[in-house]
Amino acid sequence: MTRPTISVAMSVYNGARFLESAIESVLAQTFTDFEFLILDDGSSDGSLAIIERAAARDPRVRAITRENRGLVYSLNQMIAEASAA
């Protein structure tokens, strides 16, 4: 697999209410050469299940999960895991 041109990062904490539409919005972009890192930061509202369904449906989505540590930690982790060229 080739490296994507860009990495899109989304951190989620108990965002199930709007998460599916937010994911679909990113995936519907006309530019398609990207990886989509979605980090579930310890949600308790079903966000992880939504992320995992998106990852199963679209290979550009990478689900990352861990205990709640906050947005700054989440963003730094996704920067470290991003693989864009």
C-alpha angles and dihedrals in degrees: 000000000000122000114263120245093235140013120223114204127200125175117199131194115172092330099136093125094069102015101097093052091045091052092047090050092057094044092050094061116122091231104076107174097100143102117228114214112195115184119196105208098204099299120182098192105076097273092128092056090053091050092048092051090052091049091050090051100044125034092209090070118088115190116211122182136183143139118297112281103148139255099292092054090045094052093046091050092051091049088054092049098043114114103188117138 
